[in-house]
Amino acid sequence: MALNNADKKRFRQIGHSLNPIITIAEKGLSENVRLEIDRALKDHELIKVKLVCNRDEKKALSDTICADFDAECVQSIGHVLLLYRPAKKPDPKLSNILRNAKV
C-alpha cells in the first residue's frame, strides 16, 4: 500500500488534532500492545503512537509495527508516529478519516 502525496497531506492535517492513543515504552511490543494497535487501526484507521525509546530503536520499532500490522507510517515527528491502515468496513462514528472528511 503506497499513499500518494495528496493523501499523506490530508492524513497529516487530520492527524494534527489527534492525540497518541498508544504508548510503547520499555516493555516494547507486548501481546497487549499488539492487540491494542490492531484494534485501534481497525476502528480508527488513522492513529498516533508514542514511542518511548532511543533514536536507533525508534526506526526499528516503526518498521516492525508497519510490517506486522500492514500499516503505513504517514508521518514521524520526534517520538510520535502517525499510522494509517484502511479498514475493511469503516465505522463512520469511529473512523478518524470519515469523521474528518471535510478537512
Phi and psi in degrees as a GROMACS rama.xvg file:
@    title "Ramachandran Plot"
@    xaxis  label "Phi"
@    yaxis  label "Psi"
@TYPE xy
-124.206  125.244  ALA-2
-87.3063  142.31  LEU-3
-82.0543  170.403  ASN-4
-63.9606  -34.0361  ASN-5
-65.9512  -41.4821  ALA-6
-66.0196  -43.259  ASP-7
-60.2541  -41.0771  LYS-8
-64.1825  -43.8354  LYS-9
-64.5003  -41.1526  ARG-10
-68.171  -35.3171  PHE-11
-65.7854  -38.0324  ARG-12
-62.5225  -44.9639  GLN-13
-65.9802  -43.1677  ILE-14
-66.6748  -21.7465  GLY-15
-58.1342  -36.8445  HIS-16
-90.3534  -3.03907  SER-17
-84.3241  151.498  LEU-18
-104.681  150.689  ASN-19
-60.9186  129.507  PRO-20
-101.777  -11.0162  ILE-21
-133.344  134.983  ILE-22
-119.146  126.221  THR-23
-107.368  117.104  ILE-24
-115.163  -144.38  ALA-25
-62.2464  -26.5144  GLU-26
-79.1776  -10.7712  LYS-27
71.7782  -147.099  GLY-28
-86.0978  76.9274  LEU-29
-73.3824  170.692  SER-30
-60.9032  -40.9606  GLU-31
-65.1381  -38.9043  ASN-32
-65.8761  -41.3263  VAL-33
-60.7058  -44.3949  ARG-34
-62.5336  -40.2018  LEU-35
-68.7241  -40.0736  GLU-36
-61.648  -45.5927  ILE-37
-62.5309  -44.581  ASP-38
-63.3892  -44.0492  ARG-39
-64.5914  -42.6301  ALA-40
-66.3928  -37.1401  LEU-41
-65.4581  -41.793  LYS-42
-80.014  -48.271  ASP-43
-101.991  -17.6833  HIS-44
67.2381  -43.7731  GLU-45
-122.036  117.277  LEU-46
-136.073  160.037  ILE-47
-108.966  138.102  LYS-48
-125.302  130.027  VAL-49
-98.9133  130.702  LYS-50
-109.45  122.165  LEU-51
-104.12  87.7512  VAL-52
-160.741  176.672  CYS-53
-82.5475  173.01  ASN-54
-59.8748  -40.9555  ARG-55
-66.9398  -41.9605  ASP-56
-69.3872  -29.9257  GLU-57
-61.1992  -46.2201  LYS-58
-64.9879  -44.7821  LYS-59
-64.3183  -42.0544  ALA-60
-66.9111  -40.0541  LEU-61
-61.596  -46.2269  SER-62
-63.285  -40.122  ASP-63
-64.0994  -45.6459  THR-64
-61.1841  -46.7663  ILE-65
-62.0724  -41.4727  CYS-66
-70.738  -45.4539  ALA-67
-67.8736  -33.0787  ASP-68
-108.383  8.50482  PHE-69
52.4849  43.0277  ASP-70
-110.422  164.034  ALA-71
-117.075  134.745  GLU-72
-81.9238  108.894  CYS-73
-76.8222  -38.8142  VAL-74
-156.664  145.894  GLN-75
-135.564  111.644  SER-76
-125.86  122.166  ILE-77
60.7632  -122.64  GLY-78
-106.878  20.3475  HIS-79
-118.291  129.485  VAL-80
-106.722  141.399  LEU-81
-108.75  113.432  LEU-82
-111.87  145.945  LEU-83
-133.172  134.025  TYR-84
-144.464  121.886  ARG-85
-67.1079  140.761  PRO-86
-86.1907  149.899  ALA-87
-67.2906  -45.0555  LYS-88
-130.553  87.9792  LYS-89
-65.9679  137.264  PRO-90
-89.7965  118.209  ASP-91
-59.653  -23.0354  PRO-92
-82.0468  -23.1546  LYS-93
-107.939  -32.3994  LEU-94
-65.6582  122.201  SER-95
-65.3936  -27.6035  ASN-96
-71.1669  -48.907  ILE-97
-71.9862  -37.0104  LEU-98
-67.1867  -27.2679  ARG-99
-113.064  31.0792  ASN-100
-63.4886  -22.1029  ALA-101
-84.1599  -7.45328  LYS-102
